[in-house]
Every structure is written in C-alpha cells, then in structure tokens.
Amino acid sequence: MRRVLKYGGTSIESADRIRRAASNIARLLHEGDQVAVVVSAQGNDTNLLLGAVYAATEHRVDAQSVYRVAALGEQKSVYLLCAALRSLSLEAVPLTPEMAEGWPLIVDSDDTTPLAAQKINEERPFELREEESRRHVARHVLPVLRRGAVPVLAGFFARSSRGDLVTLGRGGSDISAVLLGRLLDADEVTIITDVEGILSADPRLAPSPRLIEQMSVAELEIMAARGARVVHPRALRYKTETCRVRVVDFRRQEALSTTGTTLLGTSQPELSAPEGSLGMLTLVGRDLGGRTGLLGDVGAVLGEADVAIAAATVSDRFICLYVPEAGAEAAYRRLHEALRERSWPFESITLRRQVAELRLRSPAFLQTPGVLAEITGALGRRRINILEMITSLTDICIYVDGGDRQAALSLLQELVARSP
C-alpha cells in the first residue's frame, strides 16, 4: 500500500512523540508499505517565529521574508523526524520548500498578505500546477518510495512556478498531504491528529459524543464550513475517488486500519432541482425574535397535519416555511386555525403556490468572492425573480416561481460547469 501520513503539530510536539511516529513509520515499512510523510510545525513554533520576525523588523518586512522565517517551524519538524527515522536504520529524505530543485508541490497564488502573528489559520486561494507538480514528484519523490526510503515533506508551504514561497493557508498541512496523495496516486492519506476521529459533537460542549467511522466528503465539508476543523474542506477538494482519507488519533496510530474516521467520495459541485413544487407559507407578526419555542410550536402543528417542512427562514417580522405543494393548502388552514385559537404573535398568514427550489453546493464557495452576485446577476439578466435565497458557506438554496424553474436550472448548470 502507498500511504501519505500527515502528522499535526500536537502529534510530534515532543521527542517522545517524534520517536513514536518514527517507530510507527518503521512498522509500516516492514509490513511492505510505501510511506511518505508530511509534518506540521511543532506546538506553538510558527507563532513564535512570526512574533520574532515582526518584532525584529517592527512589521516593516516583505511577505517572502516572513514566509522564509515561518517555514523554519516545519523544517525543524522535518529534520527531527528524519533524524529519528535514521536512528532506526531507515533512509529518510528531507524535502523542504527552500530546496527549489527537489520540492514537489507547485502552486500559484496572487495572495501575498502578511501572516497573522498569533493565528496562522487564514484562507489562501491558490491554483495547483498539477502537471508541473507531477513531474517533480516523478523525479524526486517516487524514486525515494520505490527504494524503500521515506520522503518527509514540510507542510503548509509550497513554491510558485516563479520560484517564490507560497503559503497554503488554513489547514495548510492537511492540504499538503492530500495534494501529495493525489500526485502520488496514493491508496490512503492519513491525518494523524489529537482527536480520535470525527465525532458526533464537540466533546467540550456535549458529553460522550460517538465516533463516526465513515463519512462522505460532502458531509464533512458541510460540518467544516460551519466550524468543525478536523480536516480543512479545501484539502478535500483534491481528494481522488481511489484514495481514502482517514483521520486518526496519534495515540492510536499503531492501529491505523481499525481506528478513526474514513472519508468517502470526492469534493464536487452539485446542482439539483427536486421534482414537484413547493408551497411558501409566510406567517407575519411583530417582535418574533425574542419569542422562545415559537418555531417549534409551528412545526408541531404541521407535524400533526403530517406535512413535512422542506426549508424555513425566520426573522423578527416573519416565519417562512416551504412545504410540499400537495399539503400546502391543508397546512395553511391548520396554521390559520392555530393563529386564531392560540396566543401567537402573528397577524396574518399567506400562501404562495408553485414555488420551485434549486439547490447548489460547491466547496469553491469557501474561497470564491462574489458567488452570490454572479448567481443573482445571471438570473436577473434573464428576468428571473428570486423569491428567496438561503445561503451558507458551501450551500445555496434558491426559490423561484415554478414557471421559471427550467430556465433557472439551465443558467445554474452553466455556472456549475465553470466552477473551479
């Protein structure tokens, strides 16, 4: 099996943990695997390095100088792990981005803004130069694997086609690992971190969350876009169908095949237009934002009528519910009856029939400014009125009149086809 192991900063922050990582890599080699490794900087090294360069220059410093200093954290991890592997009589080959000749990850980015001194988790758009990167991998990485040695790469940084250092931004070492797995046609990329995998909830907020053993890339992208940071969603954009990605606790790295979470599928833009029309129910009132349990009460009334809610939006002036067209009129009557009989703060209810829903999701939305403007502009130029949009970082639901469904779908298909 050809593996890429990515060790996060916590996983190698001490001598004992580096030694344990080296022993685990040695075991995999002895079992016949080919192993490439990507490492992060240890602990707080990057923040310390950035603080030092900004203090020394009083913040009057160019981006390339900052990147060269910051990259010392990953370089330190590379050389420490290589030393530990050699102490176990293994051949280890260090690869760091200042080695222009042997560095395999080539990307281009126009973003040269400074790295924050106390937080390196920043979005950095870039374009992978895949053909050029594959040539470097074929020349400098594959021969190392084939002779049974271990290439150890610094994460978080790449080089541009002009030879400049480029930072991959938030989750940069995850991105490095998945990129390398893609370029190596690896069987598995393993993210070795300080959590046991992807959990059903944050253990700091909810007791006894369960481990999710398998999850689709699309599901994780939704979680990650809303705050979960186990694997950065931008990394998953480069996952191939044939390469597994696993998230494993460094305390259980000796049991890679039986622990952690396996991510399935690939990251692709999706467009769908569910069959059938919806009814749009709007309950209008005042000062709704301060009311507790109101949406639950409305949902309970529809549940008693066996009417499903396809989507909902809430403001301090209204609650808007989308329900299947077949049950919309019955839902309207039940809600109006409840409005008259209960002390609800609603003044009126309206029903609009024949509403079409279009669902658009893409991980590219995470780093593509102006997506909403492009969508609304394209529909506006065709005189298609948007009744409502429900948006998040990765997902956009658009509601239009049913008569505009096909025209809107065709326009959105063109946008998805051009999506990066």
N, C-alpha and C positions, 0 to 999 in steps of 0.2 A: 504494500500500500504506500502511496505517496502522500505524505502529510505536510501541512504547514501548521506549526504550533505558534500561537501568539501568547506571550507572557506579559501581562499587565504589570504596572509599577509595583503594586502590592505583592504580586506573586513572586517577585525577585528582589524585594526591598532589603533583604539581609543576606549575609553569607550563607546561612543555613538553607535559605530558600533557593538561592542560586545553585547550591550543591544538590539540593533535591531535584531541581529542574534538570540539571546535568545528568543525574542518575536516571531520571525518567526517560530522557532522550536516549541514553545508552541502552536502556532496556528495549526501547522500540527498535533501535538499530540491530540489536542482537536477535530480535524476532523477525528481521528481514525487511523492515520498513525503510523507505527513504524519508528523511526528515529535514525540512527547512524550518528555521525559527525566525520569528520577528519579535523584537523586545521593545518595551517602553522604557522611559527613564525611571529610575528608582524613586519611590516615595515622592518627596517634595523637591527633587533636584531641579526640575525645569523652572519652578517658581523662584528658587534661589538664584539660578543662573540669570534669569530675566531681571530680577531685582538688582543683581550685581552690575549688569551691563547698563541698565538705565541710571543707576547711581553714579557709575564711573563717568558717564557721558552727560549727566544732567538731562537725559532724554533727547539730547541732540545727536541722534545716531540713525544711520540708514538701515533699511529693513534687512539687507543681506548680512550686515554685521550682527544684527540681533539674531538672525536665524543661525549663523555660524556658532554663536555663543550658546544659544538654546539647544542646538543639536549635540552639544557635548554631553548632555544627560543621557541620551540614547547611545552615544558612542561608548560611554563608560559602561553601560549595561552590556553592550556587545562584547567588549574586551573582557569583562569579568566572566561572562558565560563561556566565551571561547577558552579562557584560561581553565575554568572548571572542567570543561569537556576534555581538554588536553591532559589534565591531571588524571583522567580516567583512560588515558591511552587512545583517545579518539582524535581524529583530524577535524579541526574546526576552522572555518574560513570566515573572517570578519568582513562584512560589507557595510560601509557607511557612506552617506551621500557626498562627503568631500572627496571620495575616491571616484572621480569622474569617469575613469576608464571602465571600472567594473560595476558601477551602480546600475541596477536593472529597471528601476521604476522611473519612467519619464512621463511627466505631465506638464501641461501649460496652464498658467493662471495669470490673470491681469491684476489680481488682488495682492497688493504689497503693503497693506496697512500693518502697523506695528502689532506685535503680540502683546496682550494684556499682561501686566506684571504679576498679577495674582490669580489669573484664570486663563488657561490656555484653551479652554473649550469654546472655540469660536468657529463659525461657519466659514469655509473657504471654498468657493467654487473653483473647479479645475476641469480640464479635459485630458483624459488618458490618451497618450500617444501609443496605442496598442501595438502597432506594427513595429515601431522602433523599440518599445519595451521588450517585445518577444525576441527580437534579435539579440538584445543584451542578455536576456535570460538564457537563450540558447548557447551563448558564448561563455557566460561567466557563472551561471548557477547550475544548469543541468549537468555539466561535466563533474561538478563537485558532488552532486547527489549520486551520480552513476558510479563513482568510485568509493561510495560508502562514507563520504565525509559529510559534515554538517555546515551548510551556509547559515550564518547568523546575521540578520539584517536589522538595522536601526529602523524603528517605526516612526511615524508622524511626519517624516520629511521625504521629499522626492527631489528630482532635478528636472529643470525645464529643458526643452530642446535647444535652448540657448546656453545651457550650462549653469543657470542660476539655481540656488536653493529655492524650493517651494514647500511651504507647509500645507499639510492636508487638512488642517483644522480639527474641529471637534471629532473625537473618536478616531484621530489620525492613525493610531497604530492598528485599530481594527480594520480601517480602510487599507492600510499597507498589507495586512495579512490576506485579506480577501482578494486584493489585486494580485498578490504573488500567487495565491492558489489558482486564480484564473489563468495567469500567464504560464504556470507550470502544468496546467491540466491536472491539478491535484485531485485525489479522491476525497480528501477531507481537510477542512480548515478548523482548527480547534482553538477557541478563545478561552484561555486559561486565566481565570479572574478570581475575585474574592467572594463570589456568591456561588451557590450550588447549581445554578441554572436560572431559568426564567420561572418566576413564582406567580401564583395566582393573585398575590397582593404584595405590597411593600411590608416586610416584616417589622419595620419601625412604626407602621401605622395600624396594622391588623395582626392579631395573634394567629400563629400556626398556619401560615399560607402553605398551599401544596405545591409541589414541584410539577411543572408541566413538561412531560417527557418529549413531546413533539408539538411543533407549532409551525404554521406556514409563515413564510417571509412576509406575506401581505398582512397577517395578523400582528406580527411583531412591529412592522412599520407603523401600524395604527397606534400600538402601545407606545412606541418610541417617540412618535410625533406628539404625544400627549404627556411626555415626561419620563417614561421609563428609559433608563440609559444603560441597559445591559450590553447591547450591541448597537452601534450607531446605524440608523437606517441608510445613510449614504454608503456605508460599507456593503450593505446587502444589494445595492444596485449592481454590483459587479459579480455577484454570485452566479455561477452557471448551474444548469439543471443537473449536471452529473457530479457536482462537487457538494458534499454535505458540509454544513457549518454546524459546529457544536459549541455549546457554552458549558464549561466545566469548572468546578471549584478546584483551586490549586491544591487544596488539602486532600483531594481525591484524584489527582492526576494520574496515579498509578492504575486507575480503573477507567480509562478513557471511554471504552466501548460500552460500559454499563452504567455510567452516571451522566448527569447533566441533561441538557435540552438539545434536541436535534431540530434544526430549522430546515423546512422542506420548501421546494419550489423556487421560483425566481421573482425578481422585482420587475414588474412590467406595468405600464399604464393600462388602465381598464376603463372601458366605457360601456354602460348598459342602459337600456330603456325598458323597464319592466312592462310586460303586457298588461293591458287593462288600464282604465282611467281611475283617477282618484277624485274624491270629493274634498274640498277645502272648507272646513268648519272653523269659523272665527268667532270667539267669544270676546266681546268688547266690554271693558269696565274701567275702573279707576284704581290707582294705587295698588296694583296687584302684586308688585314686587315684594311687599312686606308681609304677604299672607303665607302662612305655613300650611302645607298639606293640600293646597288648592288643586294643583295639577294631579295629585293622587286621587282626590275626590272625583274630578272629571274623568280620569281614566277608569275609575271603578264603575261609573255609570255606563261607560261604553263597554266595559268588560261584562257587565250584567246583560247587555244587549248583544253580546257575542260579536262585537265589532272591533277589529284589530286596528291599532294606530300604526300607520306606516312611518310617520315623522311628526315632529312637533316643534314649535317655536314659542317662546314666552317673552313678554316684555311687561312693563308696568301698566300697559294700556290694553293688552290683549293676550289671549292664548289662541294659537292657530294650530289646528290638528288636520292631518291628512289621513283619510281613511279610504278603504276600497269603495268605489262608486256604488257597488251593489248594496252596501249597507249605509250609505251616506244619508239618505232621507230618513231612515229609521233612527240613526244616530242623532240627526238634527232634532227630531221630535222628542226623543228621550232627554236630550240636553236642555231643550226649551222647557220641558216639563219640570226638570230639576231646578232650572233657573227660577221658575215661578214659585216652587214649593220650598226652596231652601234659602238660607241667608247668604247666598253667594254674592260677591261684589260685581256681578255682571249686569249690564244694562240691556244687551241685545245679543243675538246670535245670527250669523249669516251662513249661507251655503253657496259655494260656487261649484258647479259640476264640471265634468270633463276636463280635469287637470292632468297633464302628463308630467311624469317625473323622469329626469335624465341624471344618471349617476356617473360621475367622472372621478377617478382616483389616479394619482401618479406620485411616486416618490420624488419626482423632479420638482413638485410644488415646494418642497422644503428649501430649495435654493434658487428658485426662479422668480425674480421680482416681476410684477405686472401681469401675473396669470389671470387674475380676475378682470383686469382691464381688457386683456386680449379676448376673453370669452364674451364679456358684455359688448365690446366693440363689434365683434363678428356677428353676434345675434342682432345688435342694433342696426347694423348696416342692411340686414335682411328684413328689417321692420318686425322682428320677433320680440314681443314684450315678455320680459321676465317677471313672473308673478312674485317669486321669492327665490332666494339662494340661501342654502345652509352650507356653511364652509368650515373647514378645519385646515390643518397643515397639509394633509395628504388627500383629503376628500372634498368634493364639491357636489352638492345635490341642487339641481336646477329645476324649477317648476314653471311650466309654460302652459298656455291654452292647448287643449288636446288637438286642435286643428293645426297647430304649429309643430307637432311632435316630430314628424318625419324631416321637415326642413331643418329643425334644430339639431336633430340627430346627425344629419349629413354634415353640417358645419362642424360639430364637435368631433366627428370622425376625422375630418381634415386636420383639426388641431392636434389630436392624439397622434396622428401619423407623423406630424412634425415635431412631436415631443422628444427632447433629448434623452 
